[in-house]
């Protein structure tokens, strides 16, 4: 499988890392949703305020309409009621604005709580995993196209950590130049292991 190393120890580490990363991602999303939900609960005050304002406005508007129907004095009487009803509308609008503000804070906080750990996770886990999978797939394709042990050994000498190379030979470059088939294949094995490809993948 391209996503995982052919070597059991490395594959186990990758699987454990994937499980931990998945758990961290799920926890971050759950925490973000919980915090956003808790903040949204504060919008209840705004909803109550809006409902009270609308009820107040509706009641005074109905009263103004009723009194406004009285001949001669109706228009004069309804004026104060209309003004008070307008105040009720202002209260309702204040309630709506409070709800909008709470929703903005809830959404912003939720996204921040989710995105910060997910961004770190992408940098320290996802990108390296993608690079590993791409590298393994490409190297397999190169081997299938005819890349030899000599070329892989040269790549290892140029790119592999020195501690891995000296485990094959005290002088890795000299070992590669010697054209000794066993040494060259051992150096090629270093490159294969770094890519998570079993040594028997090389003809």
TORKOLRO-501077 format. One record per residue (C-alpha): residue in three letters; residue number from 1; x, y, z; chain. Coordinates in steps of 0.05 Angstrom, whole numbers, plus 5000, padded with zeros to 4 digits. Layout:
! TORKOLRO-501077
+------+-----+------+------+------+-------+
: rest :  nr :    x :    y :    z : kette :
+------+-----+------+------+------+-------+
:  ALA : NUM :    X :    Y :    Z :     A :
...
+------+-----+------+------+------+-------+
END
This chain:
! TORKOLRO-501077
+------+-----+------+------+------+-------+
: rest :  nr :    x :    y :    z : kette :
+------+-----+------+------+------+-------+
:  UNK :   1 : 5000 : 5000 : 5000 :     A :
:  UNK :   2 : 5028 : 5068 : 4979 :     A :
:  UNK :   3 : 5005 : 5102 : 5043 :     A :
:  UNK :   4 : 5046 : 5058 : 5089 :     A :
:  UNK :   5 : 5116 : 5031 : 5093 :     A :
:  UNK :   6 : 5131 : 4959 : 5073 :     A :
:  UNK :   7 : 5172 : 4953 : 5137 :     A :
:  UNK :   8 : 5132 : 4932 : 5199 :     A :
:  UNK :   9 : 5163 : 4980 : 5251 :     A :
:  UNK :  10 : 5155 : 5041 : 5206 :     A :
:  UNK :  11 : 5086 : 5019 : 5185 :     A :
:  UNK :  12 : 5065 : 5011 : 5258 :     A :
:  UNK :  13 : 5091 : 5081 : 5274 :     A :
:  UNK :  14 : 5052 : 5109 : 5214 :     A :
:  UNK :  15 : 4988 : 5075 : 5235 :     A :
:  UNK :  16 : 4994 : 5099 : 5307 :     A :
:  UNK :  17 : 5008 : 5170 : 5282 :     A :
:  UNK :  18 : 4947 : 5166 : 5236 :     A :
:  UNK :  19 : 4902 : 5144 : 5293 :     A :
:  UNK :  20 : 4928 : 5198 : 5339 :     A :
:  UNK :  21 : 4920 : 5251 : 5284 :     A :
:  UNK :  22 : 4849 : 5228 : 5271 :     A :
:  UNK :  23 : 4833 : 5232 : 5345 :     A :
:  UNK :  24 : 4864 : 5301 : 5352 :     A :
:  UNK :  25 : 4825 : 5326 : 5291 :     A :
:  UNK :  26 : 4759 : 5297 : 5318 :     A :
:  UNK :  27 : 4773 : 5327 : 5387 :     A :
:  UNK :  28 : 4788 : 5395 : 5357 :     A :
:  UNK :  29 : 4724 : 5395 : 5317 :     A :
:  UNK :  30 : 4682 : 5371 : 5376 :     A :
:  UNK :  31 : 4713 : 5423 : 5422 :     A :
:  UNK :  32 : 4701 : 5478 : 5370 :     A :
:  UNK :  33 : 4629 : 5457 : 5362 :     A :
:  UNK :  34 : 4618 : 5455 : 5438 :     A :
:  UNK :  35 : 4648 : 5523 : 5450 :     A :
:  UNK :  36 : 4609 : 5554 : 5392 :     A :
:  UNK :  37 : 4546 : 5523 : 5419 :     A :
:  UNK :  38 : 4559 : 5550 : 5489 :     A :
:  UNK :  39 : 4570 : 5619 : 5461 :     A :
:  UNK :  40 : 4507 : 5615 : 5418 :     A :
:  UNK :  41 : 4467 : 5600 : 5481 :     A :
:  UNK :  42 : 4482 : 5671 : 5502 :     A :
:  UNK :  43 : 4438 : 5693 : 5444 :     A :
:  UNK :  44 : 4378 : 5672 : 5485 :     A :
:  UNK :  45 : 4379 : 5741 : 5517 :     A :
:  UNK :  46 : 4375 : 5774 : 5449 :     A :
:  UNK :  47 : 4318 : 5728 : 5428 :     A :
:  UNK :  48 : 4280 : 5744 : 5492 :     A :
:  UNK :  49 : 4293 : 5818 : 5482 :     A :
:  UNK :  50 : 4269 : 5815 : 5410 :     A :
:  UNK :  51 : 4206 : 5777 : 5429 :     A :
:  UNK :  52 : 4190 : 5826 : 5486 :     A :
:  UNK :  53 : 4201 : 5885 : 5439 :     A :
:  UNK :  54 : 4156 : 5855 : 5386 :     A :
:  UNK :  55 : 4102 : 5838 : 5436 :     A :
:  UNK :  56 : 4105 : 5909 : 5465 :     A :
:  UNK :  57 : 4104 : 5939 : 5395 :     A :
:  UNK :  58 : 4046 : 5895 : 5373 :     A :
:  UNK :  59 : 4004 : 5910 : 5436 :     A :
:  UNK :  60 : 4013 : 5985 : 5431 :     A :
:  UNK :  61 : 4000 : 5984 : 5356 :     A :
:  UNK :  62 : 3935 : 5947 : 5367 :     A :
:  UNK :  63 : 3916 : 5997 : 5422 :     A :
:  UNK :  64 : 3933 : 6055 : 5377 :     A :
:  UNK :  65 : 3891 : 6026 : 5321 :     A :
:  UNK :  66 : 3832 : 6017 : 5369 :     A :
:  UNK :  67 : 3837 : 6087 : 5398 :     A :
:  UNK :  68 : 3851 : 6118 : 5331 :     A :
:  UNK :  69 : 3782 : 6097 : 5309 :     A :
:  UNK :  70 : 3749 : 6144 : 5360 :     A :
:  UNK :  71 : 3718 : 6202 : 5323 :     A :
:  UNK :  72 : 3748 : 6271 : 5332 :     A :
:  UNK :  73 : 3800 : 6252 : 5385 :     A :
:  UNK :  74 : 3827 : 6188 : 5355 :     A :
:  UNK :  75 : 3886 : 6218 : 5318 :     A :
:  UNK :  76 : 3909 : 6257 : 5378 :     A :
:  UNK :  77 : 3904 : 6198 : 5425 :     A :
:  UNK :  78 : 3941 : 6148 : 5382 :     A :
:  UNK :  79 : 4003 : 6191 : 5375 :     A :
:  UNK :  80 : 4036 : 6172 : 5441 :     A :
:  UNK :  81 : 4019 : 6099 : 5429 :     A :
:  UNK :  82 : 4052 : 6101 : 5361 :     A :
:  UNK :  83 : 4114 : 6132 : 5393 :     A :
:  UNK :  84 : 4116 : 6078 : 5447 :     A :
:  UNK :  85 : 4106 : 6024 : 5395 :     A :
:  UNK :  86 : 4166 : 6051 : 5357 :     A :
:  UNK :  87 : 4207 : 6044 : 5421 :     A :
:  UNK :  88 : 4185 : 5971 : 5424 :     A :
:  UNK :  89 : 4211 : 5963 : 5353 :     A :
:  UNK :  90 : 4277 : 5992 : 5375 :     A :
:  UNK :  91 : 4281 : 5942 : 5431 :     A :
:  UNK :  92 : 4267 : 5885 : 5383 :     A :
:  UNK :  93 : 4321 : 5911 : 5336 :     A :
:  UNK :  94 : 4370 : 5914 : 5394 :     A :
:  UNK :  95 : 4353 : 5841 : 5408 :     A :
:  UNK :  96 : 4367 : 5822 : 5336 :     A :
:  UNK :  97 : 4433 : 5858 : 5336 :     A :
:  UNK :  98 : 4454 : 5823 : 5400 :     A :
:  UNK :  99 : 4437 : 5756 : 5368 :     A :
:  UNK : 100 : 4478 : 5773 : 5306 :     A :
:  UNK : 101 : 4537 : 5794 : 5349 :     A :
:  UNK : 102 : 4534 : 5730 : 5390 :     A :
:  UNK : 103 : 4530 : 5689 : 5326 :     A :
:  UNK : 104 : 4591 : 5725 : 5298 :     A :
:  UNK : 105 : 4631 : 5713 : 5361 :     A :
:  UNK : 106 : 4609 : 5640 : 5364 :     A :
:  UNK : 107 : 4627 : 5626 : 5292 :     A :
:  UNK : 108 : 4694 : 5662 : 5296 :     A :
:  UNK : 109 : 4714 : 5628 : 5361 :     A :
:  UNK : 110 : 4692 : 5560 : 5336 :     A :
:  UNK : 111 : 4732 : 5567 : 5271 :     A :
:  UNK : 112 : 4794 : 5591 : 5309 :     A :
:  UNK : 113 : 4791 : 5533 : 5359 :     A :
:  UNK : 114 : 4784 : 5483 : 5302 :     A :
:  UNK : 115 : 4833 : 5514 : 5252 :     A :
:  UNK : 116 : 4892 : 5525 : 5298 :     A :
:  UNK : 117 : 4903 : 5452 : 5317 :     A :
:  UNK : 118 : 4882 : 5428 : 5248 :     A :
:  UNK : 119 : 4934 : 5474 : 5216 :     A :
:  UNK : 120 : 4988 : 5447 : 5262 :     A :
:  UNK : 121 : 4965 : 5377 : 5247 :     A :
:  UNK : 122 : 4969 : 5390 : 5173 :     A :
:  UNK : 123 : 5040 : 5415 : 5179 :     A :
:  UNK : 124 : 5069 : 5362 : 5226 :     A :
:  UNK : 125 : 5029 : 5301 : 5202 :     A :
:  UNK : 126 : 4989 : 5309 : 5137 :     A :
:  UNK : 127 : 5043 : 5340 : 5093 :     A :
:  UNK : 128 : 5097 : 5290 : 5114 :     A :
:  UNK : 129 : 5048 : 5233 : 5101 :     A :
:  UNK : 130 : 5031 : 5261 : 5032 :     A :
:  UNK : 131 : 5105 : 5269 : 5016 :     A :
:  UNK : 132 : 5119 : 5198 : 5037 :     A :
:  UNK : 133 : 5063 : 5170 : 4994 :     A :
:  UNK : 134 : 5084 : 5211 : 4933 :     A :
:  UNK : 135 : 5157 : 5191 : 4942 :     A :
:  UNK : 136 : 5141 : 5117 : 4949 :     A :
:  UNK : 137 : 5096 : 5117 : 4888 :     A :
:  UNK : 138 : 5146 : 5154 : 4845 :     A :
:  UNK : 139 : 5204 : 5109 : 4866 :     A :
:  UNK : 140 : 5163 : 5047 : 4852 :     A :
:  UNK : 141 : 5147 : 5074 : 4783 :     A :
:  UNK : 142 : 5221 : 5088 : 4771 :     A :
:  UNK : 143 : 5241 : 5018 : 4792 :     A :
:  UNK : 144 : 5186 : 4990 : 4746 :     A :
:  UNK : 145 : 5214 : 5032 : 4690 :     A :
:  UNK : 146 : 5283 : 5002 : 4699 :     A :
:  UNK : 147 : 5320 : 5042 : 4753 :     A :
:  UNK : 148 : 5379 : 5000 : 4776 :     A :
:  UNK : 149 : 5411 : 4987 : 4843 :     A :
:  UNK : 150 : 5470 : 5031 : 4822 :     A :
:  UNK : 151 : 5426 : 5092 : 4813 :     A :
:  UNK : 152 : 5390 : 5079 : 4878 :     A :
:  UNK : 153 : 5456 : 5072 : 4914 :     A :
:  UNK : 154 : 5479 : 5138 : 4885 :     A :
:  UNK : 155 : 5415 : 5171 : 4909 :     A :
:  UNK : 156 : 5427 : 5142 : 4978 :     A :
:  UNK : 157 : 5498 : 5167 : 4981 :     A :
:  UNK : 158 : 5474 : 5236 : 4961 :     A :
:  UNK : 159 : 5412 : 5241 : 5005 :     A :
:  UNK : 160 : 5411 : 5191 : 5062 :     A :
:  UNK : 161 : 5433 : 5208 : 5133 :     A :
:  UNK : 162 : 5506 : 5190 : 5145 :     A :
:  UNK : 163 : 5489 : 5144 : 5203 :     A :
:  UNK : 164 : 5448 : 5100 : 5156 :     A :
:  UNK : 165 : 5503 : 5099 : 5105 :     A :
:  UNK : 166 : 5560 : 5082 : 5152 :     A :
:  UNK : 167 : 5519 : 5023 : 5177 :     A :
:  UNK : 168 : 5531 : 4994 : 5108 :     A :
:  UNK : 169 : 5604 : 5015 : 5100 :     A :
:  UNK : 170 : 5651 : 5063 : 5136 :     A :
:  UNK : 171 : 5663 : 5100 : 5071 :     A :
:  UNK : 172 : 5596 : 5100 : 5033 :     A :
:  UNK : 173 : 5623 : 5137 : 4972 :     A :
:  UNK : 174 : 5681 : 5088 : 4965 :     A :
:  UNK : 175 : 5633 : 5030 : 4972 :     A :
:  UNK : 176 : 5590 : 5057 : 4916 :     A :
:  UNK : 177 : 5650 : 5070 : 4871 :     A :
:  UNK : 178 : 5676 : 5000 : 4884 :     A :
:  UNK : 179 : 5619 : 4971 : 4842 :     A :
:  UNK : 180 : 5616 : 4913 : 4890 :     A :
:  UNK : 181 : 5546 : 4884 : 4876 :     A :
:  UNK : 182 : 5532 : 4868 : 4949 :     A :
:  UNK : 183 : 5553 : 4937 : 4974 :     A :
:  UNK : 184 : 5516 : 4973 : 4918 :     A :
:  UNK : 185 : 5453 : 4933 : 4933 :     A :
:  UNK : 186 : 5461 : 4947 : 5007 :     A :
:  UNK : 187 : 5466 : 5022 : 4993 :     A :
:  UNK : 188 : 5406 : 5017 : 4947 :     A :
:  UNK : 189 : 5369 : 4983 : 5004 :     A :
:  UNK : 190 : 5381 : 5046 : 5046 :     A :
:  UNK : 191 : 5345 : 5088 : 4995 :     A :
:  UNK : 192 : 5289 : 5037 : 4988 :     A :
:  UNK : 193 : 5279 : 5034 : 5064 :     A :
:  UNK : 194 : 5276 : 5110 : 5067 :     A :
:  UNK : 195 : 5220 : 5107 : 5016 :     A :
:  UNK : 196 : 5185 : 5051 : 5053 :     A :
:  UNK : 197 : 5197 : 5001 : 4997 :     A :
:  UNK : 198 : 5218 : 4929 : 5011 :     A :
:  UNK : 199 : 5287 : 4909 : 4985 :     A :
:  UNK : 200 : 5257 : 4853 : 4943 :     A :
:  UNK : 201 : 5222 : 4905 : 4900 :     A :
:  UNK : 202 : 5289 : 4915 : 4865 :     A :
:  UNK : 203 : 5301 : 4862 : 4811 :     A :
+------+-----+------+------+------+-------+
END
